[in-house]
Amino acid sequence: MALTFNRCNNLQLRGLTHVDSADNHISITNCEVATISNIHITAPKTSPNTDGIDISNSTHIQIHDSYIGTGDDCIAMIDGCKFINITGVNCGPAWESMEVELQWKNYM
């Protein structure tokens, strides 16, 4: 994991270029209000488990005007995500299209 943001409020991340992470590139966990814009994330199409952005237990997250080209999910939303807005994000080359993965788990 390259960049991890945990328990952040009012995060602003812009203008970042990130290349060839061995795992996912950016993780956002337990955060409220974050804006990610104008980022460029790349990894080879054949590299497994290189999600662009993983979001979990976070609310009011905006991701816009960015390119995410990795070997796995462009953006993965895992457990407890609310009010996520994704616009103007170009994803590839893993699945040749916009790939956003939603993982919902039920806990008893």
N, C-alpha and C positions, 0 to 999 in steps of 0.2 A: 504494500500500500504506500503510495507516494505522499499524498497530502491528506491529513485527517483533521476535520473540524468537529469538535465535540462540545456540547453545551454552549454554543455560541449564540449571541443575539446581535441582530443587525449586521451580519457578515456581508461584506462587499468584496467580490473577487472578480477582477476584470483584466483583460489584456494579457493573460497568461498563455504561454506555449509550453506544452508538456509532451515529451516524446519517449516512447518505449519503456513504460513502466513494466516491471516484472509481474505485477498484480494489477488491481484496479488503480485508477489514476487519482480520483478524488472521492473521499467519503465524507458525508455530512450526517452527523448523528446527534439526536437530541438538541436540535437547533431551532430557534424561532426567528423568522424573518431573515432571509438570505437572498442576495441577488448575485447571480453568476452571469457574466456577459463578456462577449468578445474574447472567448477562449478558443484555443486550438489544441486539440488532443489527438495524438496519433500513435498507433502501434500497428505492427504487421497484421494483415488479415488472418494469418495462420497462428497468431499468438493466443493461447487459451486464457480464460479468466482475466482478461484485461478490460473490464468494464470501464467506461469513461467516467461516469459519476454514479455512485451508490448513495441513496438517501434512505435513512431510517429514523423513525420516531421524530419527525421534524414537521414543522408547519410553516406556511406562508413562504414557500421557496419559489423563486423565479429564476428560470434559466432561459437566456435569449441571445440571439445573434451570435451563434457559435458554430464551430465545426468539431465533431467528435467522430473520429475514424479509428476503430479498434478491432480487435479480433473477437470481441464478445459483445455484450450489451452496450448500447450507447448510454442509456440511463436506466438504472434499476431502482425501483421504489420498493422497499422492504419494510413491512410492519409499521403501522402507526403514522403513515404519511397523510397529511391533510393540506388542502389548498396549495397544490403544486401547479405552477403555470410554466409551460414549456412552449416557447414560440421562436420561430426563425432559427431552429437548430438543424443543421445538416448532418445526418449520420451516415456512416458507411465505414469501411467496405464490407464488414462481416456478413451482413445479410442483404447488401445492396439496397437497403431501404431504411426508413426510420424504425429503429428497434428500441422500444421502451418496454421493460419487463416489470410486471406487477406481481409481487409475491405476497399472497395473503395467507396467513396461518391462523388457525383457530386454536386457542388455548382453553383448556377446561379447568 
